[in-house]
Amino acid sequence: MARKQGARRVQQKGRRSRAAVPALAGNARMARQAERRGAILAAALEEFAASGFAATRLDDVARRAGVAKGTIYLYFNDKEHLFQELVRAELSPIVGAVATPQMAQLPPQAIAEIIADIFVREIFGTRRKDVIRLVITEGARFPKLAEFYYHEVIERVMTALRPILTRAVERGELPNDALARFPQLLVAPALVALVWNSMFDRFAPLDVRDLMRAHLDLLFGERTSSGKSARNSPRNSL
């Protein structure tokens, strides 16, 4: 009896082991596919940044990624789709960091400071700035790319910020409704810095962090030593 039970347990373990083999193989295959897709996106970023959208060839992307050109079409329909997925991969996490329920609970100055910090660290401190620069420089020639970027990035950020800033006006946390009507004001200096440094960095590089700090001081008042806005202090109310 004991031998029969032992034999059954061995058989059950064997069946479980055989069932696990296809699952492990599937996981390994998915990991390879994800790695290959990531390599193609990384190569595309390098090529787009170096040559622009129009001049970039999928042959060059494939060569840089170390894959056959046909492999690209297993993951992306064409060059436009590749660029769109690059935008999504690089910038969706940034959009997600802004459009959160936690962000909606913060005062407007704290939100602006978080956004400024995100721009400095996660965009200007990485190759993501090249993606945005490409949209700025190529958007007029390729309106579908600009439209995709608008809906995927700009619209989502503006949709998240407007109600937050409107509530801040209603609570008296902002002196007027300018930011609620034009949330673009929060990110305007980042775009100025991006364009400026793309054109004039060799002659007069712009310190993005200092620019964003100065912009926040203009919007909310210069900080005091306690870290609070000094806009409503006696010195600033004169």
C-alpha positions as CSV (number, residue, x, y, z in Angstrom):
1,M,0.0,0.0,0.0
2,A,2.8,2.4,1.0
3,R,4.6,1.6,-2.3
4,K,1.5,2.3,-4.3
5,Q,1.0,5.7,-2.6
6,G,4.7,6.5,-3.1
7,A,4.4,5.6,-6.8
8,R,1.4,7.8,-7.2
9,R,3.2,10.7,-5.6
10,V,6.2,10.2,-8.0
11,Q,3.8,10.2,-11.0
12,Q,2.0,13.4,-9.8
13,K,5.4,15.1,-9.4
14,G,6.4,14.0,-12.8
15,R,3.2,15.4,-14.3
16,R,3.7,18.7,-12.5
17,S,7.3,18.8,-13.8
18,R,6.2,18.1,-17.4
19,A,3.5,20.8,-17.1
20,A,6.0,23.3,-15.8
21,V,8.4,22.9,-18.7
22,P,6.1,24.6,-21.3
23,A,5.4,27.4,-18.8
24,L,9.1,28.0,-18.2
25,A,9.8,27.9,-21.9
26,G,7.0,30.4,-22.5
27,N,8.3,32.7,-19.9
28,A,11.8,32.5,-21.4
29,R,10.4,33.3,-24.8
30,M,8.5,36.3,-23.6
31,A,11.6,37.6,-21.8
32,R,13.6,37.3,-25.0
33,Q,10.9,39.1,-27.0
34,A,10.8,41.9,-24.4
35,E,14.5,42.2,-24.5
36,R,14.6,42.3,-28.3
37,R,11.8,44.9,-28.4
38,G,13.7,47.0,-25.8
39,A,16.9,46.8,-27.9
40,I,15.0,48.0,-31.0
41,L,13.5,50.9,-29.1
42,A,16.9,51.9,-27.7
43,A,18.4,51.7,-31.1
44,A,15.6,53.7,-32.6
45,L,16.1,56.5,-30.0
46,E,19.8,56.7,-30.9
47,E,19.0,56.8,-34.7
48,F,16.2,59.3,-34.4
49,A,18.3,61.6,-32.1
50,A,21.2,61.4,-34.5
51,S,19.4,61.7,-37.8
52,G,15.9,63.0,-37.2
53,F,12.7,61.2,-38.0
54,A,12.7,61.7,-41.7
55,A,16.3,60.6,-42.3
56,T,16.2,57.6,-40.0
57,R,16.1,54.2,-41.9
58,L,14.8,51.0,-40.3
59,D,17.9,49.3,-41.8
60,D,20.1,51.5,-39.5
61,V,17.9,50.8,-36.5
62,A,18.1,47.1,-37.2
63,R,21.9,47.2,-37.5
64,R,22.3,49.2,-34.3
65,A,19.9,46.8,-32.5
66,G,21.8,43.8,-33.8
67,V,18.7,42.3,-35.5
68,A,17.5,41.6,-39.0
69,K,15.3,44.4,-40.5
70,G,12.4,41.9,-40.8
71,T,12.6,41.4,-37.0
72,I,11.5,45.0,-36.5
73,Y,8.2,44.3,-38.3
74,L,7.4,41.5,-35.8
75,Y,7.0,44.3,-33.2
76,F,6.2,47.5,-35.1
77,N,4.1,48.1,-38.2
78,D,6.4,50.8,-39.7
79,K,8.7,53.7,-38.7
80,E,5.9,55.9,-37.5
81,H,4.6,53.1,-35.2
82,L,8.1,52.6,-33.9
83,F,8.4,56.3,-33.0
84,Q,5.0,56.3,-31.4
85,E,5.9,53.3,-29.2
86,L,9.2,55.0,-28.3
87,V,7.2,58.0,-27.1
88,R,4.9,55.7,-25.1
89,A,7.8,53.7,-23.6
90,E,9.8,56.8,-22.6
91,L,7.2,59.3,-21.5
92,S,4.1,57.3,-20.3
93,P,5.9,56.7,-16.9
94,I,6.5,60.4,-16.6
95,V,2.8,61.2,-17.4
96,G,1.8,58.5,-14.9
97,A,3.9,60.2,-12.2
98,V,2.0,63.5,-12.7
99,A,-1.5,62.1,-13.1
100,T,-1.9,60.4,-9.8
101,P,-4.6,60.6,-7.1
102,Q,-1.9,61.5,-4.6
103,M,-0.8,64.5,-6.7
104,A,-4.4,65.9,-6.5
105,Q,-4.2,66.2,-2.7
106,L,-1.2,68.5,-2.8
107,P,-1.1,72.3,-2.8
108,P,-0.3,73.9,-6.2
109,Q,3.2,75.0,-5.2
110,A,4.1,71.5,-4.2
111,I,2.7,70.1,-7.4
112,A,4.7,72.7,-9.4
113,E,7.9,71.8,-7.5
114,I,7.4,68.0,-8.2
115,I,6.8,68.7,-11.9
116,A,9.9,70.8,-12.1
117,D,12.0,68.1,-10.3
118,I,10.6,65.5,-12.7
119,F,11.6,67.6,-15.7
120,V,15.1,68.2,-14.4
121,R,15.8,64.6,-13.3
122,E,13.7,62.4,-15.6
123,I,13.8,64.4,-18.8
124,F,16.8,66.7,-19.0
125,G,18.9,64.2,-17.1
126,T,18.1,61.4,-19.6
127,R,17.7,60.7,-23.3
128,R,13.9,61.5,-22.9
129,K,14.8,65.1,-23.8
130,D,15.7,63.8,-27.3
131,V,12.3,62.4,-27.8
132,I,10.6,65.7,-26.9
133,R,13.1,67.6,-29.0
134,L,12.3,65.4,-32.0
135,V,8.6,66.1,-31.6
136,I,9.3,69.8,-31.5
137,T,11.6,69.8,-34.6
138,E,9.7,67.2,-36.7
139,G,6.1,67.8,-35.6
140,A,5.3,70.4,-38.3
141,R,6.5,68.1,-41.1
142,F,4.9,65.0,-39.6
143,P,1.6,66.1,-38.1
144,K,0.5,62.6,-37.2
145,L,3.5,62.4,-34.8
146,A,2.5,65.7,-33.2
147,E,-1.1,64.6,-32.9
148,F,-0.1,61.3,-31.3
149,Y,2.3,63.1,-28.8
150,Y,-0.5,65.6,-28.0
151,H,-3.0,62.9,-27.1
152,E,-0.5,60.6,-25.4
153,V,1.4,63.1,-23.3
154,I,0.2,66.7,-23.4
155,E,-3.6,66.1,-23.2
156,R,-3.2,63.6,-20.3
157,V,-1.1,66.0,-18.3
158,M,-3.3,69.0,-18.9
159,T,-6.4,66.9,-18.1
160,A,-4.8,65.9,-14.8
161,L,-3.7,69.5,-13.8
162,R,-6.7,71.6,-14.7
163,P,-9.1,70.3,-12.1
164,I,-6.4,70.4,-9.4
165,L,-5.5,74.0,-10.2
166,T,-9.2,75.0,-10.5
167,R,-9.8,73.6,-7.0
168,A,-6.8,75.5,-5.7
169,V,-8.2,78.7,-7.0
170,E,-11.6,78.0,-5.3
171,R,-9.8,77.3,-2.0
172,G,-7.9,80.6,-2.3
173,E,-4.5,78.9,-2.7
174,L,-3.8,80.8,-5.9
175,P,-4.1,84.6,-6.3
176,N,-5.9,84.2,-9.6
177,D,-7.1,81.7,-12.1
178,A,-4.2,82.1,-14.6
179,L,-2.7,78.7,-13.9
180,A,-6.0,77.0,-14.0
181,R,-6.7,78.5,-17.4
182,F,-3.2,77.9,-18.7
183,P,-1.6,74.9,-17.0
184,Q,1.0,75.1,-19.8
185,L,2.6,77.9,-17.7
186,L,4.0,75.2,-15.3
187,V,6.0,73.5,-18.0
188,A,6.7,76.5,-20.3
189,P,10.3,77.1,-19.0
190,A,11.2,73.4,-19.5
191,L,10.3,73.8,-23.2
192,V,12.2,77.1,-23.4
193,A,15.3,75.4,-21.9
194,L,15.0,72.4,-24.3
195,V,14.8,74.6,-27.4
196,W,17.5,77.0,-26.0
197,N,20.0,74.3,-25.2
198,S,19.4,72.5,-28.5
199,M,20.4,75.7,-30.3
200,F,22.7,77.7,-28.1
201,D,24.2,75.2,-25.6
202,R,27.7,75.7,-27.1
203,F,27.6,79.4,-26.6
204,A,25.4,80.1,-23.6
205,P,24.2,76.9,-21.8
206,L,21.1,77.3,-19.7
207,D,21.0,75.8,-16.2
208,V,17.6,74.1,-16.3
209,R,17.3,73.6,-12.5
210,D,18.0,77.3,-11.8
211,L,15.6,78.3,-14.6
212,M,12.8,76.2,-13.1
213,R,13.5,77.5,-9.6
214,A,13.3,81.1,-10.8
215,H,10.1,80.3,-12.6
216,L,8.6,78.9,-9.4
217,D,9.6,82.0,-7.5
218,L,7.8,84.1,-10.1
219,L,4.7,82.0,-9.8
220,F,4.5,81.5,-6.1
221,G,6.9,84.0,-4.5
222,E,10.5,83.6,-3.4
223,R,11.0,81.1,-0.7
224,T,11.9,82.2,2.8
225,S,14.5,80.4,5.0
226,S,11.7,78.2,6.4
227,G,10.9,77.0,2.8
228,K,7.6,78.8,2.7
229,S,6.5,81.3,0.0
230,A,7.4,84.8,0.9
231,R,4.8,86.3,-1.4
232,N,2.5,87.3,1.4
233,S,5.2,88.4,3.9
234,P,5.3,92.1,4.9
235,R,8.4,92.6,2.6
236,N,6.5,91.4,-0.4
237,S,3.2,93.1,0.4
238,L,4.6,96.6,0.1
